[in-house]
Amino acid sequence: MTSPDECTEDDCERPGAVVLHIPWGENRIVCTAHARVLARQDGVVADPLENLDEDWQ
């Protein structure tokens, strides 16, 4: 997993703020914008990273 400083999605420069728990793949750290979209898939659970209130945009 990458550091919480970066979103794992291609070409995204936003900070990571959410861990996505994906049953069919590896867990990923993503920004809030990507989390809003990706967490809508069945079985995906989104957990906010602790102490990152400033990254919730």
N, C-alpha and C positions, 0 to 999 in steps of 0.2 A: 504494500500500500504506500502511496506517496505521502509526503508530509502534509499536515493540515494547512500548509501555506498555499496550496494550489489545488485547483479543480482538476480531476483526472480526464475530463472530456477534452477531445481534440480542439485546438485553437481557442480554448477558454483561458483567460487571464485573471478571472475572478478568484478570490480566496476560497479555499475549501471550508465548508461550514456544517456539512451533514455527512454522516456515514450511511450509505445505502447497503442494507443487508439483502443480498440477491441470492435466492435459493439455487438457481441454476448456474451461478458463476461466483467470482470472487467479490468480496465486499469492496466498495469504492468510496472515496471521499470526493464529494462534489460541492459546487457552490449552491446557494439557495435557489437560483433560477433553474438549474438543471434538476435539482431535487424535486421541485414542484412538478416537473414533467415526468421524470423517471419513476417517481414513487407512486404514480397512478397505475403502474403495471401490477397485475395480480401477484401476490406473494412477496412483493418488495416492501421492506420496512425501512423507514427513514428515521434515524436518530440524530438529533442535533449534537454537535461536538460541544463539550463543556467550555465555559468561559469565552465564548466567541460571540457575545451579544452584538458587538459592533459589525459583524459580518452578516447579520440578518437584514438584508436589503430587499 
